[in-house]
Amino acid sequence: MNDPRPVIGICAALEQAQWSVWDRRAVLLPYEYITEIQSAGALALIIPPDEHLANNPDEALDRIDGLILAGGADVDPSAYGAEPHPTTHHTVPERDRSEIALARRAIERDMPLLGICRGMQVINVAQGGTLHQHVPDLVGHEEHRRNPGSFENSDHDVRLDPGSLAVRAAGETNHGTKSHHHQAVDQLGRGLIVTGYSALDDLPETIEAPACEFVLGVQWHPEADESSRVIGALVARARAYRSATV
């Protein structure tokens, strides 16, 4: 009998959605996240916002071997002690509370953790960091989100530090990415370092926790790039984590 696949928990959004004849609040996740996890040889387990997890994240983490924080809505600025910028919209505080608790506890447990776009920002906030709420105010252009709602013509390069977890996961120091964000890491959270920068303007593109085996935030969307190795790297580490904890 084959060994069971490692289980990757992935946090999903809470949004108003339409399907068939329905228009209701729903838990949502772009299918590319799931197919990339499965293609890398893992079982995907969707984790919806859950107020109980804010106080007991181990209830979910005990059931998985690795955690992905997916992209989505802006993190509510109250989570890092700021007032909302006029462009900060559609925040979902109940999602933030669950994911911040899960991220913080995953880091404490040294569980494999990958934050994608918003997920990178959640990792930073979970560790006490802050965010720039509107990147164009900082860098003077809209190149990080050229086409809202689309990854068409969204490519730009990032520079990854040699020897970093980011470069091991991506497989190269100059890495092409698909970008779609208007917020970014500002003050770094506890125990985190920046290991990747946008070739456009030196905006932080990766953060990691050197004290952990695999805690990585990427500001781009590897699930939208079939050639990306990043999610596969998380799954590989989760497989080793499973073997060590079984």
C-alpha positions as CSV (number, residue, x, y, z in Angstrom):
1,M,0.0,0.0,0.0
2,N,1.3,3.4,-0.9
3,D,2.2,5.9,1.9
4,P,-0.6,8.4,2.5
5,R,-0.2,11.7,0.9
6,P,0.8,14.6,3.1
7,V,-2.1,16.8,4.0
8,I,-1.9,20.5,3.1
9,G,-4.4,22.8,4.9
10,I,-5.3,25.8,2.8
11,C,-7.2,28.7,4.2
12,A,-10.2,29.9,2.1
13,A,-11.9,33.3,1.6
14,L,-15.4,34.2,2.9
15,E,-17.1,36.2,0.1
16,Q,-20.5,37.0,-1.5
17,A,-20.7,34.7,-4.5
18,Q,-23.0,33.8,-7.4
19,W,-23.5,30.3,-8.8
20,S,-26.4,28.7,-10.6
21,V,-29.5,30.5,-9.2
22,W,-27.8,31.4,-5.9
23,D,-26.3,34.6,-4.6
24,R,-25.0,33.9,-1.1
25,R,-22.0,34.2,1.2
26,A,-19.7,31.4,0.4
27,V,-16.3,29.9,1.3
28,L,-14.2,30.4,-1.9
29,L,-10.8,29.3,-3.2
30,P,-9.5,29.5,-6.8
31,Y,-9.2,26.0,-8.1
32,E,-5.6,26.5,-9.2
33,Y,-4.5,26.3,-5.6
34,I,-6.1,22.8,-5.2
35,T,-4.7,21.4,-8.5
36,E,-1.2,22.6,-7.7
37,I,-1.3,20.9,-4.3
38,Q,-2.6,17.7,-5.8
39,S,-0.1,17.8,-8.7
40,A,2.7,18.0,-6.1
41,G,1.4,14.8,-4.5
42,A,-0.6,16.1,-1.5
43,L,-4.1,16.0,-0.3
44,A,-5.7,19.5,-0.1
45,L,-7.9,20.2,3.0
46,I,-9.8,23.6,2.8
47,I,-9.9,25.5,6.1
48,P,-12.7,28.0,6.3
49,P,-12.8,31.0,8.7
50,D,-13.6,29.6,12.1
51,E,-13.7,31.8,15.2
52,H,-12.8,28.7,17.4
53,L,-9.4,28.5,15.6
54,A,-8.6,32.0,16.7
55,N,-8.3,30.6,20.3
56,N,-7.3,27.0,19.4
57,P,-5.4,26.8,16.1
58,D,-4.0,23.4,17.1
59,E,-7.5,21.9,16.4
60,A,-6.8,22.4,12.7
61,L,-3.0,22.1,12.7
62,D,-3.0,18.7,14.4
63,R,-4.8,17.4,11.3
64,I,-2.4,18.6,8.7
65,D,1.3,18.4,7.7
66,G,1.6,21.9,6.1
67,L,-0.3,25.1,5.8
68,I,-0.9,27.5,2.9
69,L,-2.4,31.0,3.5
70,A,-3.9,31.9,0.1
71,G,-4.5,35.3,-1.5
72,G,-7.6,37.4,-1.2
73,A,-9.0,40.4,0.5
74,D,-7.0,43.1,2.3
75,V,-6.1,42.4,5.9
76,D,-8.1,44.6,8.2
77,P,-5.8,47.4,9.4
78,S,-7.1,47.0,13.0
79,A,-5.1,43.7,13.1
80,Y,-1.8,45.8,13.0
81,G,-3.0,48.9,14.8
82,A,-3.6,51.2,11.8
83,E,-6.5,53.2,10.5
84,P,-7.9,52.1,7.0
85,H,-6.5,53.8,3.9
86,P,-9.3,54.9,1.4
87,T,-8.3,52.0,-0.9
88,T,-8.5,49.3,1.8
89,H,-11.8,47.6,1.0
90,H,-13.8,44.4,1.6
91,T,-11.9,43.3,4.7
92,V,-13.1,40.1,6.5
93,P,-12.0,40.3,10.1
94,E,-13.2,36.8,11.0
95,R,-10.9,35.4,8.3
96,D,-8.0,37.5,9.6
97,R,-8.5,36.3,13.1
98,S,-8.4,32.6,12.1
99,E,-5.4,32.9,9.8
100,I,-3.3,35.1,12.1
101,A,-3.8,32.5,14.9
102,L,-3.0,29.6,12.5
103,A,0.1,31.3,11.1
104,R,1.5,32.3,14.5
105,R,1.0,28.8,15.9
106,A,2.4,27.1,12.8
107,I,5.6,29.1,13.2
108,E,5.7,28.1,16.9
109,R,5.4,24.5,15.9
110,D,7.9,24.8,13.0
111,M,5.2,23.4,10.7
112,P,5.8,24.0,7.0
113,L,4.0,27.3,6.1
114,L,3.6,29.1,2.8
115,G,1.9,32.5,2.6
116,I,0.9,33.6,-0.9
117,C,0.3,37.3,-1.6
118,R,-2.2,38.2,1.2
119,G,-0.8,35.2,3.0
120,M,2.7,36.7,3.1
121,Q,1.1,39.8,4.6
122,V,-0.8,37.7,7.2
123,I,2.5,36.0,8.3
124,N,4.0,39.4,8.8
125,V,1.0,40.7,10.8
126,A,0.9,37.5,12.9
127,Q,4.4,38.2,14.0
128,G,3.7,41.8,14.9
129,G,4.6,43.5,11.7
130,T,2.7,46.1,9.7
131,L,1.6,46.7,6.1
132,H,1.7,49.4,3.5
133,Q,-1.9,49.7,2.6
134,H,-1.5,51.1,-1.0
135,V,1.7,50.3,-2.8
136,P,1.2,53.0,-5.5
137,D,1.5,55.6,-2.8
138,L,4.9,54.2,-2.0
139,V,6.4,53.3,-5.4
140,G,4.5,55.7,-7.7
141,H,3.1,53.1,-10.1
142,E,0.5,50.4,-10.6
143,E,2.8,47.7,-12.0
144,H,2.1,45.3,-9.1
145,R,-1.6,45.1,-10.1
146,R,-1.7,46.0,-13.7
147,N,-5.0,44.3,-14.5
148,P,-7.3,43.9,-11.5
149,G,-9.0,40.5,-11.6
150,S,-6.6,39.0,-14.1
151,F,-3.1,37.6,-14.3
152,E,-2.8,38.6,-17.9
153,N,0.3,40.8,-18.5
154,S,1.1,40.5,-14.7
155,D,4.6,39.2,-15.0
156,H,7.6,40.8,-13.4
157,D,10.9,39.6,-12.0
158,V,12.1,39.3,-8.4
159,R,15.6,39.0,-7.1
160,L,16.1,36.3,-4.5
161,D,19.0,36.1,-2.0
162,P,21.4,33.3,-2.7
163,G,21.2,30.6,-0.1
164,S,17.7,31.6,1.0
165,L,14.7,29.4,1.5
166,A,13.0,31.5,-1.2
167,V,15.7,30.7,-3.8
168,R,15.7,27.0,-2.9
169,A,11.9,26.9,-3.3
170,A,11.8,28.9,-6.6
171,G,14.9,27.3,-8.0
172,E,16.6,30.5,-9.3
173,T,17.9,33.8,-8.0
174,N,16.2,35.8,-10.8
175,H,12.6,34.5,-10.8
176,G,9.7,35.5,-13.0
177,T,6.4,35.9,-11.1
178,K,2.7,36.7,-11.6
179,S,1.7,39.6,-9.4
180,H,-1.6,41.0,-8.3
181,H,-1.5,43.1,-5.1
182,H,-1.8,46.6,-3.9
183,Q,-0.5,46.1,-0.3
184,A,2.9,45.1,0.9
185,V,5.0,44.4,4.0
186,D,6.1,47.5,5.9
187,Q,7.7,46.9,9.3
188,L,8.9,43.3,9.6
189,G,7.4,41.0,12.3
190,R,9.4,39.2,14.9
191,G,11.9,36.6,13.6
192,L,11.3,37.5,10.0
193,I,13.7,38.6,7.3
194,V,13.3,39.8,3.7
195,T,15.0,37.6,1.2
196,G,13.5,38.7,-2.1
197,Y,12.9,42.1,-3.8
198,S,11.0,43.2,-6.9
199,A,13.2,44.1,-9.9
200,L,10.7,46.9,-10.5
201,D,11.3,48.9,-7.4
202,D,12.9,46.8,-4.6
203,L,9.6,46.2,-2.9
204,P,9.8,43.2,-0.5
205,E,8.7,40.0,-2.4
206,T,9.7,37.2,0.0
207,I,9.9,36.9,3.8
208,E,11.0,33.9,5.8
209,A,11.8,32.8,9.4
210,P,15.4,31.6,9.5
211,A,14.8,29.8,12.8
212,C,12.2,27.5,11.1
213,E,12.7,24.8,8.5
214,F,10.1,26.1,6.1
215,V,8.2,29.4,6.8
216,L,8.0,31.4,3.5
217,G,5.9,34.3,2.3
218,V,5.8,35.2,-1.4
219,Q,4.1,38.3,-2.7
220,W,3.4,36.7,-6.0
221,H,1.0,33.9,-7.1
222,P,2.8,30.6,-7.8
223,E,-0.5,28.8,-8.2
224,A,-1.1,30.9,-11.4
225,D,2.2,29.7,-12.9
226,E,2.3,26.1,-14.0
227,S,6.1,26.2,-14.2
228,S,6.5,27.3,-10.5
229,R,8.1,25.0,-8.0
230,V,7.1,26.9,-4.9
231,I,4.0,24.9,-3.9
232,G,5.9,21.7,-4.7
233,A,8.6,22.8,-2.3
234,L,6.1,23.3,0.5
235,V,4.6,19.8,-0.2
236,A,8.1,18.2,-0.2
237,R,8.8,19.7,3.2
238,A,5.4,18.7,4.5
239,R,6.1,15.1,3.5
240,A,9.3,15.2,5.6
241,Y,7.4,16.8,8.5
242,R,4.8,14.0,8.3
243,S,7.5,11.3,8.4
244,A,9.1,12.9,11.4
245,T,5.9,13.3,13.4
246,V,4.1,10.0,12.6
